Amino acid sequence: MGKHKERIAVAKITIVGAGPGSPEYITPIARRTVQKAQLVIGAERALNMLQSDIKGEKLALTAKNVNELLQHAIISAKEGKTVVLLSTGDPGFSGLLGTFLSLTQARSVEIEVIPGVSALQVCAARLCMCWDDAYLFSFHKGADNEKKAELLEAAKKGKDIILLPDPKSFPPAEIAKFLTDNGVDGKTPVFVCENLTLNNERIISSTLEEISTMSFSSLCILALRSSYKQGAKQ
Ligand SMILES: C[S@@+](CC[C@H](N)C(=O)[O-])C[C@H]1O[C@@H](n2cnc3c(N)ncnc32)[C@H](O)[C@@H]1O
């Protein structure tokens, strides 16, 4: 009697990084992968970035439909569809990879990640900054006390810090106030990198005390550089 093997449908999902905004930062493999997809799911901004490459069905993620659409992605992949999840920047830094992994724990889903250029990399490049030893923080999903305490500790130690603010609850001004209120020197050099790679890109060089009174585009990254000296070699 021949052995009978039960076939379990394994869904394969590809998560593609769409880069920070400009078409010039979209990789050829990201475009090719999206062109081949029968279903592309991503936030409106990510879908717009690769609009001309999307040939299949596209579905826009919103704060309300994330779980529903990611479940739909898995079901569609199990049915044999080529499915792409499109994330801005790199999927692994505050992107769709984390969201998808927490949803798919213990499920038979094969994930392939196509990396993208992260806004974090562009920020470091614009500031001519090596980020080997930098502390990275993302407050994009909100700022809890534990994470804020870790940020404060790193700032007090004078570490280089690159962080994604939360545009609503923890924007750059609130971050600066939080740090100075808790003993970090108000003269600490800070850079805010807005709308990176886009036509309205702006790099603001300032200090914590000045930033605490300013407002910025929601698309921004903040870099704290305690040891930065104006005009000095980086
Ligand atoms: C959901 S996170 C996505 C980050 C993305 N995965 C990456 O690697 O760049 C969105 C946040 O990233 C930052 N961001 C993304 N694109 C940016 C850009 N072009 N310029 C400045 N900040 C950007 C902003 O802080 C924005 O609120």
The ligand as an SDF file (V2000), in Angstrom:
LIG
                    3D

 27 29  0  0  0  0  0  0  0  0999 V2000
    5.0440   53.2630    9.7820 C   0  0  0  0  0  0  0  0  0  0  0  0
    6.6050   54.0140    9.8810 S   0  0  0  0  0  0  0  0  0  0  0  0
    7.3540   53.2390    8.4950 C   0  0  0  0  0  0  0  0  0  0  0  0
    8.8690   53.2870    8.4760 C   0  0  0  0  0  0  0  0  0  0  0  0
    9.3940   52.5220    7.2640 C   0  0  0  0  0  0  0  0  0  0  0  0
    9.1870   51.1040    7.4340 N   0  0  0  0  0  0  0  0  0  0  0  0
   10.8740   52.7970    7.0050 C   0  0  0  0  0  0  0  0  0  0  0  0
   11.7000   51.8590    7.0910 O   0  0  0  0  0  0  0  0  0  0  0  0
   11.2010   53.9330    6.6480 O   0  0  0  0  0  0  0  0  0  0  0  0
    6.2690   55.6230    9.2610 C   0  0  0  0  0  0  0  0  0  0  0  0
    7.1850   56.6670    9.8610 C   0  0  0  0  0  0  0  0  0  0  0  0
    8.4680   56.5810    9.2540 O   0  0  0  0  0  0  0  0  0  0  0  0
    9.0060   57.8780    9.0830 C   0  0  0  0  0  0  0  0  0  0  0  0
    9.1510   58.1300    7.6360 N   0  0  0  0  0  0  0  0  0  0  0  0
    8.7610   57.3390    6.6330 C   0  0  0  0  0  0  0  0  0  0  0  0
    9.0810   57.8840    5.4520 N   0  0  0  0  0  0  0  0  0  0  0  0
    9.6980   59.0480    5.7180 C   0  0  0  0  0  0  0  0  0  0  0  0
   10.2610   60.0720    4.9000 C   0  0  0  0  0  0  0  0  0  0  0  0
   10.2560   60.0040    3.5730 N   0  0  0  0  0  0  0  0  0  0  0  0
   10.8240   61.1280    5.5310 N   0  0  0  0  0  0  0  0  0  0  0  0
   10.8540   61.2200    6.8810 C   0  0  0  0  0  0  0  0  0  0  0  0
   10.3260   60.2850    7.6860 N   0  0  0  0  0  0  0  0  0  0  0  0
    9.7540   59.2110    7.1120 C   0  0  0  0  0  0  0  0  0  0  0  0
    8.0270   58.8640    9.7320 C   0  0  0  0  0  0  0  0  0  0  0  0
    8.3880   59.0140   11.0960 O   0  0  0  0  0  0  0  0  0  0  0  0
    6.7240   58.0860    9.6020 C   0  0  0  0  0  0  0  0  0  0  0  0
    5.7800   58.5270   10.5580 O   0  0  0  0  0  0  0  0  0  0  0  0
  1  2  1  0
  2  3  1  0
  2 10  1  0
  3  4  1  0
  4  5  1  0
  5  6  1  0
  5  7  1  0
  7  8  2  0
  7  9  1  0
 10 11  1  0
 11 12  1  0
 11 26  1  0
 12 13  1  0
 13 14  1  0
 13 24  1  0
 14 15  1  0
 14 23  1  0
 15 16  2  0
 16 17  1  0
 17 18  1  0
 17 23  2  0
 18 19  1  0
 18 20  2  0
 20 21  1  0
 21 22  2  0
 22 23  1  0
 24 25  1  0
 24 26  1  0
 26 27  1  0
M  CHG  2   2   1   9  -1
M  END
$$$$
